[in-house]
Amino acid sequence: MSGLNVLVYSGPGVSLNGRAYLLRTLRQFLGHRYAIIPIGADTLRAEPWETKAVLLVMPGGRDMPYMAELNGPVNTRIRAWVASGGRYLGICAGGYYGSARCEFEPGTDKQVVGDRELAFFPGTCMGCAYEGFNYKSEEGARAVEAIVDRSAFGVAESLWRDDPTKIRIHYNGGGYFVPRADDNSTRVLVRYPDDVTNPHDRSHRIKDAAAIVSCAVGRGIAVLSGLHIEYAWDFLAASSYTQPHNRGLVALMRAHDTFRRRLVGAIFTHMGLSPDPSAMADCADPSHSVRAPTVTPVFMAPARATGVAAVASAMYALTAMATHRGEYNIDGVKDMVLQDAEDIHVVTAQTGDRRRVCASYERAVLTPDDVGPVSATDEMPESRLHSMLVLCANDALPDEHETPRFDMRAAIKYMRETRAHTAGSWLMYADTTRSTQTFLERNARLASHLPDGTVHVATMQLNGRGRGRNAWISPVGCLQFTMLIRHTQRKQAPVVMLQYIMSLAIVEAVTSLPGYDALPLRLKWPNDLYALHVPVSDSDDSSGSAPAFAKIGGILVNSSCARGEFTLLFGCGINVANRLPTTSINSVIRDYNDTHATRLATIPVERMLALATAKFEELYRTFLVYGFDPLLKAYYRRWLHSDQIVTLADRDYERAQVVGISATDGQLQVRSLQSPRTVYSLQPDGNSFDMLRGLISRKL
């Protein structure tokens, strides 16, 4: 199963704190390769989520609301998807919900007893494993000394290092799993210690009670846990744990956090996923918190802009907006803040051998000492977000120690070698950011003073965005940027066509190089980038799959208009140099070299940025004068849909043949096979194109 989406159920019944902790942990372990997407019951009920999903996670909370939302057809779909090769992870309430029967606090005012439809575990989930659970507090929580059976995981022994087999894991309200006598489909991965008691009779202790189980379900797998494996010590406030059995909970979890993380990594590996090795690394400093990455400074420098007066004017405009005096006074740095949607601390880079920005000042602004527990909704905290903009002259560019995953000096060199003027005029780069597009979209004051053609690049995006409700993942080797273009509307150059120009520019940037013309890079309507994918042995879909086209990138365009001028933000994500999770431009180049005995050079991400922005400007200048018509031939040469037969879901599944696109509004033109004189026009932002099934359906 070659999906990339990790779906996290976020409907009624889900614990808000539990969901937030879970999202952070999933992003830490899987965000390098998969898109972590919160979803509700409507998505599971009405959208074709199965084709793109690799894992469905049911968090802790209350399983009765889960039943109210999902019983019936939705559960039938979930069960069928898992049986066909899908993966289900149920934690606490999600574990009860994934069992054939739930018996929770029988005989009490909290009693929940009954059969469950998913029945991945064919026995009963009995709970609570420990008495004292309270929905409204942490008084029943404890750091359980869980016993890990490494032999049940089927993972390399080296993954565990020298970890103990008894690990302290957060517990609060989960059950233990009681198998049927004839069950031969379940493995016990982790057991509770021998202090678990039977909720029907608390005087009766349960020996070797199963805490985490793995269930074979057809060709798929379900892992159910009564323990909160997603809880890290630094998510928790010690003041919440005041009972005799949990006063030391945070300290115990802190001491065992490395072991817990390797257990989580082993579970994902056991399920056939590829967790980030860095999430399982040792911590040399026991006080270190292995959280999801935090944001880093945004370095900004002139790239294609070379005029001394223009460069000085742009820098002055940005520093002049930073009029608010900040709260930090560290090592003589004058803390000046541009107050926008975020507090943007504007700094002029230091020259010479020193760091471009004082390290202690950077830490104070971007990594406060008291991070505290995550918010209940995993959204922006109530306090304002902080970011840092470092303005760099040509003699003050950051070196490889400050930007180890992107060479700004090389990028600017490539930019100046390619013929362009506006696109890529200035380069902004952050190693880690929330989203390049969101940063420019939210901070409108800043964006309004950026030079036309400014491009913002990041190596890692914590909240990368795709079209609609899609997320964009950030594997290393992926070029991710947002380019700001100001466009005056012209009759022959409608703004709606610019997304097609950008997607064509990225493909043409590579295929127009000498010798690269025959590379199998393609366009999927309206603005996705595809390449011929040859599965590799360590990919998620390497089980005998034949080569096929797979997505390697996409375009997201946001626009605003004032006084007849559009400000466009082109968000682009292109997998340039990482063959996983699907394939990449450089993988395609290597495959082509192998099969054609050529020696085409691979393309560094810095050069790809220069090529793509230069090609965009070339096509854009043609478009401004002549419209999109002169570009149609090149577009059709590179797209995947010539004469494709499709099914129109919103027209009673009528069959039609793709004719082309409109050069004035980008609508997909399809001719009815039933009535050949009838041609339908489909809007790019109103329809979803499932190319694998040839199905076009209206977005929900």
C-alpha positions as CSV (number, residue, x, y, z in Angstrom):
1,M,0.0,0.0,0.0
2,S,1.7,3.2,-1.2
3,G,-0.3,5.9,0.6
4,L,1.4,8.8,2.2
5,N,-1.3,10.1,4.6
6,V,-1.5,9.3,8.3
7,L,-5.1,10.1,9.2
8,V,-5.8,11.1,12.8
9,Y,-9.4,10.9,13.9
10,S,-10.4,14.2,15.5
11,G,-14.2,13.9,15.8
12,P,-16.4,13.9,18.8
13,G,-15.1,12.0,21.8
14,V,-11.4,12.6,21.2
15,S,-9.4,14.0,24.1
16,L,-8.1,17.4,23.1
17,N,-4.9,17.1,25.0
18,G,-4.4,13.5,23.9
19,R,-5.0,14.6,20.2
20,A,-2.4,17.4,20.6
21,Y,0.2,15.1,22.1
22,L,-0.5,12.4,19.5
23,L,-0.1,14.9,16.6
24,R,3.2,16.1,17.9
25,T,4.5,12.6,18.4
26,L,3.3,11.4,14.9
27,R,5.0,14.5,13.3
28,Q,8.2,13.7,15.2
29,F,8.3,10.1,14.1
30,L,6.6,10.1,10.7
31,G,6.4,13.7,9.5
32,H,9.7,13.4,7.5
33,R,7.9,11.0,5.1
34,Y,4.2,11.1,5.6
35,A,1.5,13.8,5.8
36,I,-0.1,13.9,9.3
37,I,-3.7,14.9,8.7
38,P,-6.5,15.4,11.4
39,I,-9.8,14.2,9.9
40,G,-13.4,14.0,11.1
41,A,-16.2,11.5,10.5
42,D,-17.4,13.3,7.3
43,T,-14.1,12.6,5.6
44,L,-14.2,8.9,6.6
45,R,-17.8,8.8,5.5
46,A,-17.8,10.6,2.2
47,E,-14.3,11.0,0.8
48,P,-12.1,8.5,-1.0
49,W,-9.5,8.5,1.7
50,E,-8.5,4.9,1.3
51,T,-6.4,5.4,-1.8
52,K,-3.9,7.8,-0.1
53,A,-3.9,6.6,3.5
54,V,-1.1,4.6,5.0
55,L,-2.3,4.6,8.6
56,L,-5.5,5.5,10.5
57,V,-5.0,6.5,14.2
58,M,-7.8,6.5,16.8
59,P,-6.7,8.6,19.8
60,G,-7.7,8.4,23.4
61,G,-10.9,9.9,24.6
62,R,-14.4,8.2,24.8
63,D,-15.3,5.5,22.5
64,M,-19.1,5.9,22.8
65,P,-19.1,9.1,20.6
66,Y,-16.8,7.2,18.2
67,M,-19.6,4.6,17.9
68,A,-22.3,7.3,17.4
69,E,-20.3,8.9,14.5
70,L,-18.8,5.8,12.8
71,N,-21.0,2.8,13.4
72,G,-22.4,1.2,10.2
73,P,-21.0,2.1,6.8
74,V,-17.9,4.0,8.0
75,N,-16.7,1.1,10.2
76,T,-17.4,-1.3,7.3
77,R,-15.1,0.8,5.1
78,I,-12.4,1.1,7.8
79,R,-12.5,-2.7,8.4
80,A,-12.3,-3.5,4.7
81,W,-9.4,-1.0,4.1
82,V,-7.4,-2.6,6.9
83,A,-8.1,-6.1,5.6
84,S,-6.9,-5.0,2.2
85,G,-3.5,-4.0,3.5
86,G,-4.2,-0.9,5.7
87,R,-2.9,-0.1,9.2
88,Y,-4.9,0.9,12.3
89,L,-3.4,2.2,15.5
90,G,-5.7,2.6,18.5
91,I,-4.6,4.2,21.7
92,C,-6.6,3.9,25.0
93,A,-10.2,4.6,23.8
94,G,-9.0,3.7,20.3
95,G,-7.9,0.4,21.7
96,Y,-11.3,-0.3,23.3
97,Y,-12.9,0.8,20.0
98,G,-10.8,-1.6,17.9
99,S,-11.7,-4.7,20.0
100,A,-14.6,-7.0,19.5
101,R,-15.9,-6.2,23.0
102,C,-15.4,-3.4,25.4
103,E,-16.0,-3.7,29.2
104,F,-15.1,-0.4,30.8
105,E,-15.6,0.1,34.6
106,P,-18.5,-2.4,34.8
107,G,-20.9,-1.8,37.7
108,T,-19.9,1.9,38.2
109,D,-21.4,5.2,37.0
110,K,-18.8,5.2,34.2
111,Q,-19.8,1.8,32.9
112,V,-19.5,1.2,29.1
113,V,-20.1,-2.4,28.1
114,G,-20.9,-3.8,24.7
115,D,-19.7,-5.3,21.4
116,R,-17.7,-3.2,18.9
117,E,-17.9,-3.4,15.1
118,L,-14.3,-3.1,14.0
119,A,-13.2,-6.2,16.1
120,F,-9.6,-6.1,15.0
121,F,-8.8,-7.7,18.3
122,P,-11.2,-10.7,18.5
123,G,-11.4,-10.6,22.3
124,T,-12.4,-8.2,25.0
125,C,-10.6,-5.0,26.1
126,M,-11.2,-4.9,29.8
127,G,-10.7,-1.7,31.8
128,C,-9.6,0.2,33.6
129,A,-6.5,-1.8,34.2
130,Y,-6.0,0.3,37.3
131,E,-8.7,1.9,39.5
132,G,-9.0,5.6,40.2
133,F,-9.6,6.9,36.6
134,N,-11.2,10.3,36.4
135,Y,-12.3,11.9,33.1
136,K,-11.7,15.4,34.4
137,S,-8.3,15.0,36.0
138,E,-5.0,13.1,36.0
139,E,-5.5,11.6,39.4
140,G,-5.7,8.0,38.0
141,A,-2.6,8.4,35.8
142,R,0.6,6.6,36.5
143,A,4.0,5.7,34.9
144,V,3.5,2.0,34.4
145,E,6.5,-0.2,34.3
146,A,5.6,-1.9,31.0
147,I,7.3,-5.2,30.0
148,V,8.4,-5.3,26.4
149,D,8.6,-8.6,24.5
150,R,11.2,-7.7,21.8
151,S,10.9,-11.1,20.1
152,A,7.2,-10.3,19.1
153,F,8.1,-7.2,17.1
154,G,10.1,-8.8,14.3
155,V,12.4,-5.8,14.0
156,A,16.2,-5.7,14.0
157,E,17.7,-6.3,17.5
158,S,20.0,-3.3,16.9
159,L,17.0,-1.0,17.0
160,W,16.7,-1.5,20.8
161,R,20.4,-0.7,21.6
162,D,21.0,-1.7,25.2
163,D,17.5,-0.6,26.4
164,P,15.9,-2.4,29.4
165,T,12.9,-4.6,28.7
166,K,10.9,-2.7,31.5
167,I,10.0,0.8,30.4
168,R,8.0,3.5,32.2
169,I,5.0,4.5,30.0
170,H,2.2,6.9,30.7
171,Y,-1.1,5.2,31.7
172,N,-4.5,6.8,32.3
173,G,-7.7,4.8,31.8
174,G,-6.6,2.2,29.3
175,G,-7.6,-1.4,29.2
176,Y,-5.9,-4.8,29.0
177,F,-6.7,-7.3,26.3
178,V,-8.3,-10.6,27.0
179,P,-8.0,-13.0,24.0
180,R,-10.5,-15.6,22.9
181,A,-9.3,-19.2,23.4
182,D,-9.2,-19.8,19.7
183,D,-7.4,-16.6,18.8
184,N,-4.2,-17.2,16.7
185,S,-4.1,-13.8,15.0
186,T,-2.8,-11.8,17.9
187,R,0.7,-11.1,19.2
188,V,1.3,-9.5,22.6
189,L,4.0,-6.8,22.2
190,V,3.9,-5.3,25.7
191,R,2.5,-6.5,29.0
192,Y,1.5,-4.7,32.2
193,P,3.3,-5.5,35.5
194,D,1.4,-7.9,37.8
195,D,-0.4,-5.1,39.7
196,V,-3.4,-4.9,37.2
197,T,-6.7,-5.7,38.8
198,N,-10.0,-7.1,37.3
199,P,-12.6,-4.2,37.0
200,H,-15.3,-6.8,37.9
201,D,-13.5,-7.6,41.1
202,R,-10.7,-5.3,42.2
203,S,-9.4,-7.8,44.7
204,H,-8.4,-10.1,41.8
205,R,-5.0,-9.4,40.3
206,I,-4.4,-10.2,36.6
207,K,-1.0,-11.7,35.8
208,D,0.7,-11.0,32.5
209,A,-2.1,-8.8,31.3
210,A,-1.6,-7.6,27.7
211,A,-1.0,-3.9,27.3
212,I,-0.2,-3.6,23.6
213,V,-1.3,-6.2,21.0
214,S,-0.7,-6.6,17.3
215,C,-3.6,-8.1,15.3
216,A,-3.3,-9.6,11.8
217,V,-6.4,-8.5,9.8
218,G,-6.4,-10.0,6.3
219,R,-3.4,-8.4,4.6
220,G,-3.4,-5.5,7.1
221,I,-2.5,-4.9,10.7
222,A,-4.0,-3.3,13.8
223,V,-2.0,-2.4,16.9
224,L,-4.1,-1.6,20.0
225,S,-2.6,0.0,23.1
226,G,-3.9,0.5,26.6
227,L,-0.8,2.7,27.3
228,H,-0.3,6.3,26.1
229,I,2.9,5.6,24.2
230,E,2.5,9.0,22.6
231,Y,3.0,11.0,25.8
232,A,6.4,12.5,26.3
233,W,7.5,13.8,29.7
234,D,8.0,17.3,28.5
235,F,4.3,17.5,27.4
236,L,3.2,17.2,31.0
237,A,3.0,19.5,34.0
238,A,4.3,17.9,37.2
239,S,1.8,19.9,39.2
240,S,-1.0,17.7,37.7
241,Y,0.3,14.6,39.4
242,T,-0.2,14.9,43.2
243,Q,-1.4,11.4,44.2
244,P,0.9,9.0,46.0
245,H,1.0,6.6,43.0
246,N,1.9,9.4,40.5
247,R,3.9,12.1,42.2
248,G,7.1,11.1,40.5
249,L,5.4,10.4,37.1
250,V,7.2,13.1,35.1
251,A,10.6,12.3,36.5
252,L,10.2,8.6,35.8
253,M,9.0,9.3,32.2
254,R,11.9,11.7,31.7
255,A,14.4,9.1,32.8
256,H,12.9,6.5,30.4
257,D,12.0,8.8,27.5
258,T,14.7,7.4,25.1
259,F,13.5,3.9,25.8
260,R,9.9,5.0,25.1
261,R,10.8,6.6,21.9
262,R,12.6,3.5,20.7
263,L,9.5,1.5,21.6
264,V,7.3,3.8,19.5
265,G,9.8,3.5,16.6
266,A,9.7,-0.3,17.0
267,I,5.9,-0.3,16.8
268,F,5.8,1.8,13.6
269,T,8.5,-0.4,12.1
270,H,6.6,-3.5,13.1
271,M,3.6,-2.0,11.3
272,G,5.6,-1.7,8.1
273,L,6.2,2.1,8.4
274,S,9.5,4.0,8.2
275,P,10.0,6.1,11.3
276,D,12.6,8.9,11.4
277,P,15.8,7.4,12.9
278,S,16.5,10.8,14.6
279,A,13.3,10.4,16.7
280,M,14.8,7.2,18.3
281,A,18.3,8.7,18.9
282,D,20.0,8.7,22.3
283,C,20.0,12.0,24.2
284,A,23.5,12.8,25.5
285,D,21.8,15.4,27.8
286,P,19.1,13.7,29.9
287,S,17.4,17.1,30.3
288,H,17.1,17.5,26.5
289,S,13.6,17.4,25.1
290,V,13.2,15.5,21.9
291,R,10.3,17.4,20.5
292,A,9.3,18.3,17.0
293,P,11.8,20.9,15.6
294,T,11.4,24.5,16.3
295,V,11.6,27.4,13.8
296,T,15.0,28.9,12.8
297,P,15.9,32.3,11.6
298,V,14.9,33.5,8.1
299,F,18.0,34.7,6.3
300,M,17.3,37.2,3.5
301,A,19.7,38.4,0.8
302,P,19.7,39.8,-2.7
303,A,19.9,37.1,-5.3
304,R,19.2,38.3,-8.8
305,A,18.8,41.9,-7.6
306,T,22.3,43.4,-7.9
307,G,21.7,47.2,-8.2
308,V,23.3,48.9,-5.2
309,A,20.5,51.5,-4.8
310,A,17.7,48.9,-5.2
311,V,19.3,46.6,-2.6
312,A,19.9,49.4,-0.1
313,S,16.3,50.7,-0.6
314,A,14.8,47.2,0.0
315,M,16.8,46.7,3.2
316,Y,15.9,50.1,4.5
317,A,12.2,49.6,3.9
318,L,12.3,46.4,6.0
319,T,14.3,47.8,8.9
320,A,12.2,50.9,8.9
321,M,9.1,48.9,9.6
322,A,10.6,47.3,12.7
323,T,9.6,50.2,15.0
324,H,8.7,48.3,18.2
325,R,11.4,47.8,20.8
326,G,11.5,44.2,21.8
327,E,12.0,42.7,25.3
328,Y,15.5,41.1,24.7
329,N,18.8,42.9,25.4
330,I,21.4,40.2,24.8
331,D,25.0,40.7,23.9
332,G,24.4,44.3,22.7
333,V,21.8,43.2,20.1
334,K,19.2,45.9,19.5
335,D,15.9,44.0,19.6
336,M,13.6,45.7,17.0
337,V,10.3,44.1,16.1
338,L,8.1,44.4,13.1
339,Q,4.7,43.8,14.5
340,D,2.6,41.8,12.0
341,A,0.5,38.7,12.6
342,E,3.7,37.5,14.2
343,D,6.4,39.4,16.1
344,I,9.2,39.5,13.5
345,H,12.5,40.4,15.1
346,V,14.5,42.1,12.3
347,V,18.3,41.9,12.5
348,T,21.1,43.0,10.3
349,A,23.6,40.2,9.8
350,Q,27.1,40.5,11.3
351,T,30.0,40.4,8.9
352,G,33.4,38.7,9.3
353,D,34.0,35.3,10.9
354,R,31.3,35.6,13.5
355,R,27.8,34.1,13.3
356,R,25.4,36.2,11.3
357,V,23.2,36.6,14.4
358,C,24.1,36.2,18.1
359,A,23.4,32.6,19.2
360,S,22.1,33.6,22.6
361,Y,19.8,36.2,21.1
362,E,18.5,33.6,18.6
363,R,17.8,31.1,21.3
364,A,16.0,33.7,23.5
365,V,13.7,34.8,20.7
366,L,12.9,31.4,19.0
367,T,13.4,28.8,21.7
368,P,12.1,30.1,25.1
369,D,13.3,28.2,28.1
370,D,9.8,27.5,29.4
371,V,8.0,25.7,26.5
372,G,5.3,24.2,28.7
373,P,2.7,21.6,27.7
374,V,1.3,21.8,24.2
375,S,-2.0,23.5,23.7
376,A,-5.2,21.5,23.8
377,T,-6.0,22.1,20.1
378,D,-2.4,21.9,18.7
379,E,-3.0,25.2,17.1
380,M,-1.3,28.5,17.5
381,P,-0.9,29.3,21.2
382,E,-2.6,32.3,22.8
383,S,0.8,34.1,23.0
384,R,2.0,35.6,19.8
385,L,4.3,33.7,17.5
386,H,7.9,34.9,17.2
387,S,10.1,34.7,14.1
388,M,13.4,36.3,13.1
389,L,14.4,38.0,9.8
390,V,18.1,38.4,9.3
391,L,19.0,40.8,6.5
392,C,22.3,39.8,4.8
393,A,24.5,41.8,2.5
394,N,26.6,39.9,-0.1
395,D,29.5,39.9,2.3
396,A,27.4,38.6,5.2
397,L,25.8,35.4,3.8
398,P,25.4,32.5,6.3
399,D,28.0,29.7,6.0
400,E,27.5,26.0,6.0
401,H,27.4,25.9,9.8
402,E,24.5,28.2,10.0
403,T,22.5,26.7,7.1
404,P,23.9,23.1,6.9
405,R,21.1,21.8,4.7
406,F,21.0,24.5,2.0
407,D,23.9,26.5,0.6
408,M,22.6,30.1,0.2
409,R,25.9,31.1,-1.5
410,A,25.6,28.4,-4.1
411,A,21.9,29.2,-4.6
412,I,22.7,32.8,-5.3
413,K,25.5,31.9,-7.7
414,Y,23.1,29.6,-9.6
415,M,20.5,32.4,-9.7
416,R,22.9,34.9,-11.2
417,E,24.1,32.4,-13.8
418,T,20.5,31.9,-15.1
419,R,18.9,34.6,-17.2
420,A,16.1,36.3,-15.2
421,H,15.5,39.5,-13.4
422,T,12.3,39.5,-11.3
423,A,11.6,35.9,-10.3
424,G,14.1,35.1,-7.5
425,S,15.2,38.7,-7.1
426,W,15.7,38.2,-3.4
427,L,16.2,34.9,-1.5
428,M,14.8,34.2,1.9
429,Y,15.8,30.9,3.6
430,A,15.0,29.2,6.9
431,D,16.2,25.7,7.8
432,T,12.9,25.1,9.6
433,T,9.7,27.1,9.4
434,R,6.0,26.5,10.0
435,S,5.2,27.0,6.3
436,T,6.8,29.3,3.8
437,Q,3.4,30.1,2.3
438,T,1.7,30.8,5.6
439,F,4.6,33.0,6.8
440,L,4.1,35.4,3.8
441,E,0.4,35.1,3.7
442,R,-0.2,35.8,7.4
443,N,2.4,38.6,7.6
444,A,0.8,40.9,5.1
445,R,2.7,44.0,6.2
446,L,6.0,42.3,5.7
447,A,4.9,40.9,2.3
448,S,3.8,44.3,1.1
449,H,7.3,45.6,1.5
450,L,9.1,42.6,-0.1
451,P,10.5,43.1,-3.6
452,D,8.6,41.6,-6.4
453,G,9.9,38.1,-7.1
454,T,11.1,37.4,-3.6
455,V,11.3,33.6,-3.0
456,H,11.2,32.0,0.5
457,V,12.8,28.6,0.8
458,A,12.8,26.1,3.7
459,T,14.3,22.7,4.2
460,M,11.7,21.6,6.7
461,Q,8.1,22.8,7.0
462,L,6.3,21.9,10.2
463,N,2.9,22.6,8.7
464,G,3.4,22.4,4.9
465,R,0.2,23.0,2.9
466,G,-1.3,21.4,-0.2
467,R,-4.5,22.0,-2.1
468,G,-7.7,21.8,-0.2
469,R,-7.2,20.0,3.1
470,N,-4.1,18.2,2.0
471,A,-0.8,18.5,3.8
472,W,2.6,18.6,2.2
473,I,5.4,16.5,3.7
474,S,9.0,17.6,3.9
475,P,11.5,14.9,3.3
476,V,15.1,16.0,3.1
477,G,16.0,16.6,-0.5
478,C,12.6,18.3,-1.2
479,L,12.8,21.8,-2.6
480,Q,10.0,23.8,-0.9
481,F,9.5,27.5,-1.7
482,T,7.0,30.3,-2.0
483,M,7.5,33.0,-4.6
484,L,5.8,36.4,-4.4
485,I,4.7,37.8,-7.8
486,R,2.8,41.0,-8.4
487,H,0.6,40.7,-11.5
488,T,-1.5,43.4,-13.1
489,Q,-4.5,41.8,-14.7
490,R,-4.6,41.9,-18.5
491,K,-7.3,40.6,-20.8
492,Q,-4.8,38.3,-22.6
493,A,-3.1,37.2,-19.4
494,P,-5.8,36.1,-16.9
495,V,-4.4,35.5,-13.4
496,V,-6.1,32.0,-13.1
497,M,-3.6,30.6,-15.7
498,L,-0.5,31.4,-13.6
499,Q,-0.7,28.2,-11.7
500,Y,-0.4,26.3,-15.0
501,I,2.6,28.4,-15.9
502,M,4.4,27.6,-12.7
503,S,3.8,23.8,-13.0
504,L,4.9,23.8,-16.6
505,A,8.0,25.9,-15.7
506,I,9.2,23.4,-13.1
507,V,9.0,20.5,-15.6
508,E,10.5,22.6,-18.5
509,A,13.3,23.8,-16.2
510,V,14.6,20.3,-16.2
511,T,13.6,18.9,-19.6
512,S,14.9,22.0,-21.5
513,L,18.5,21.2,-20.3
514,P,20.6,19.6,-23.0
515,G,20.1,15.9,-23.0
516,Y,17.3,15.9,-20.4
517,D,14.3,16.3,-22.8
518,A,13.2,12.6,-22.7
519,L,13.1,12.4,-18.9
520,P,9.7,11.0,-17.8
521,L,8.5,14.1,-15.9
522,R,4.8,15.0,-16.4
523,L,1.9,17.3,-15.4
524,K,-1.3,16.2,-13.8
525,W,-4.2,18.7,-14.1
526,P,-4.4,21.1,-12.5
527,N,-1.1,21.6,-10.9
528,D,0.6,18.4,-9.7
529,L,4.0,17.1,-10.8
530,Y,4.5,13.5,-11.6
531,A,7.5,11.3,-12.5
532,L,8.0,7.7,-13.6
533,H,8.5,5.8,-10.3
534,V,10.6,2.6,-10.2
535,P,9.9,1.1,-6.7
536,V,12.9,0.5,-4.6
537,S,13.4,-2.2,-2.0
538,D,12.9,0.0,1.1
539,S,9.9,1.9,-0.2
540,D,6.3,1.4,1.1
541,D,5.2,-0.1,-2.2
542,S,8.1,-2.2,-3.4
543,S,6.3,-5.5,-3.4
544,G,6.6,-6.4,-7.0
545,S,5.1,-3.2,-8.3
546,A,5.8,-2.2,-11.9
547,P,7.0,1.3,-12.8
548,A,4.2,3.8,-12.7
549,F,3.9,7.6,-12.6
550,A,3.9,8.9,-9.0
551,K,3.5,12.4,-7.5
552,I,6.8,14.3,-6.8
553,G,5.4,17.8,-6.3
554,G,2.6,20.2,-6.4
555,I,1.7,23.9,-6.7
556,L,-0.6,25.9,-4.3
557,V,-1.4,29.5,-5.3
558,N,-3.0,32.1,-3.1
559,S,-3.8,35.6,-4.2
560,S,-5.1,38.9,-3.1
561,C,-6.1,42.0,-5.1
562,A,-5.9,45.7,-4.4
563,R,-6.2,48.6,-6.9
564,G,-6.1,46.3,-9.9
565,E,-2.9,44.5,-8.9
566,F,-2.8,40.8,-7.7
567,T,-0.3,39.7,-5.2
568,L,0.3,36.0,-5.8
569,L,2.0,33.5,-3.5
570,F,3.2,30.5,-5.5
571,G,3.8,27.6,-3.0
572,C,5.8,24.9,-4.6
573,G,7.0,21.5,-3.3
574,I,9.3,19.4,-5.5
575,N,11.1,16.2,-4.5
576,V,14.4,16.8,-6.1
577,A,16.8,14.5,-4.3
578,N,15.1,11.9,-2.2
579,R,13.9,8.7,-3.8
580,L,11.5,8.2,-0.9
581,P,8.6,8.2,-0.3
582,T,7.8,7.9,-4.0
583,T,10.6,9.1,-6.3
584,S,12.5,12.3,-7.2
585,I,13.9,14.2,-10.1
586,N,17.4,12.9,-9.4
587,S,16.1,9.3,-9.1
588,V,14.5,9.7,-12.5
589,I,17.9,11.0,-13.9
590,R,19.8,8.1,-12.4
591,D,17.2,5.6,-13.8
592,Y,17.5,7.2,-17.2
593,N,21.3,7.0,-17.1
594,D,21.1,3.3,-16.2
595,T,18.7,2.4,-19.0
596,H,20.1,4.7,-21.7
597,A,23.9,4.6,-20.9
598,T,24.0,8.4,-20.4
599,R,25.8,10.5,-17.8
600,L,23.3,13.2,-17.1
601,A,24.3,15.1,-13.9
602,T,21.9,15.2,-11.0
603,I,20.6,18.6,-9.9
604,P,21.3,20.1,-6.5
605,V,18.2,21.7,-4.9
606,E,20.0,25.1,-5.0
607,R,20.3,24.8,-8.8
608,M,16.7,23.5,-9.2
609,L,15.5,26.7,-7.5
610,A,17.4,28.8,-10.0
611,L,16.3,26.8,-13.0
612,A,12.6,26.8,-12.0
613,T,12.4,30.5,-11.2
614,A,14.2,31.5,-14.4
615,K,12.0,29.3,-16.5
616,F,8.9,30.7,-14.8
617,E,10.0,34.2,-15.7
618,E,10.7,33.2,-19.4
619,L,7.2,31.6,-19.7
620,Y,5.5,34.5,-17.8
621,R,6.9,37.1,-20.1
622,T,5.5,35.2,-23.1
623,F,2.2,34.9,-21.3
624,L,2.0,38.6,-20.6
625,V,2.2,39.5,-24.3
626,Y,0.5,36.6,-26.0
627,G,-1.6,34.7,-23.4
628,F,-1.4,31.0,-22.7
629,D,-2.1,29.9,-26.3
630,P,1.6,29.7,-27.3
631,L,2.3,27.6,-24.2
632,L,-0.4,25.0,-24.9
633,K,1.8,22.8,-27.1
634,A,4.4,22.5,-24.4
635,Y,1.8,21.9,-21.8
636,Y,0.1,19.1,-23.7
637,R,3.5,17.5,-24.5
638,R,4.2,17.1,-20.8
639,W,0.7,16.3,-19.3
640,L,-0.7,12.9,-18.5
641,H,-4.2,13.2,-19.8
642,S,-4.2,13.2,-23.6
643,D,-7.4,11.3,-24.8
644,Q,-7.8,9.8,-21.2
645,I,-11.2,8.3,-20.5
646,V,-12.6,9.5,-17.2
647,T,-15.7,9.0,-15.1
648,L,-17.7,12.1,-13.9
649,A,-19.0,11.3,-10.5
650,D,-21.3,14.3,-10.2
651,R,-23.0,13.4,-13.6
652,D,-24.2,9.9,-12.6
653,Y,-20.8,8.5,-13.4
654,E,-21.0,9.4,-17.1
655,R,-18.0,8.4,-19.1
656,A,-16.1,11.1,-21.0
657,Q,-12.8,11.7,-22.9
658,V,-10.3,14.4,-22.0
659,V,-10.1,17.0,-24.9
660,G,-7.8,19.6,-23.3
661,I,-7.8,22.7,-21.1
662,S,-9.2,26.2,-21.8
663,A,-6.4,28.7,-22.4
664,T,-8.4,31.5,-20.7
665,D,-9.5,29.9,-17.5
666,G,-7.8,26.5,-17.2
667,Q,-10.9,24.5,-17.0
668,L,-10.6,20.8,-18.1
669,Q,-12.5,20.1,-21.2
670,V,-14.0,16.6,-21.5
671,R,-16.3,15.2,-24.3
672,S,-19.2,12.9,-23.3
673,L,-18.9,9.5,-24.8
674,Q,-22.7,9.1,-24.7
675,S,-23.3,12.5,-26.4
676,P,-20.2,13.4,-28.4
677,R,-21.5,16.9,-29.1
678,T,-21.5,17.6,-25.4
679,V,-18.3,19.1,-23.9
680,Y,-18.2,19.6,-20.1
681,S,-15.9,22.3,-18.5
682,L,-14.6,21.3,-15.1
683,Q,-13.2,23.9,-12.7
684,P,-9.7,23.1,-11.2
685,D,-10.7,24.3,-7.7
686,G,-14.1,22.6,-7.6
687,N,-13.1,19.1,-8.6
688,S,-10.8,16.3,-7.5
689,F,-9.1,14.1,-10.1
690,D,-8.3,10.6,-8.9
691,M,-6.0,9.7,-11.8
692,L,-5.5,6.1,-10.6
693,R,-9.2,5.4,-11.0
694,G,-9.9,7.9,-13.8
695,L,-12.5,9.5,-11.5
696,I,-13.4,13.2,-11.4
697,S,-15.6,14.1,-8.5
698,R,-16.7,17.4,-6.9
699,K,-14.7,18.4,-3.8
700,L,-16.6,18.2,-0.5
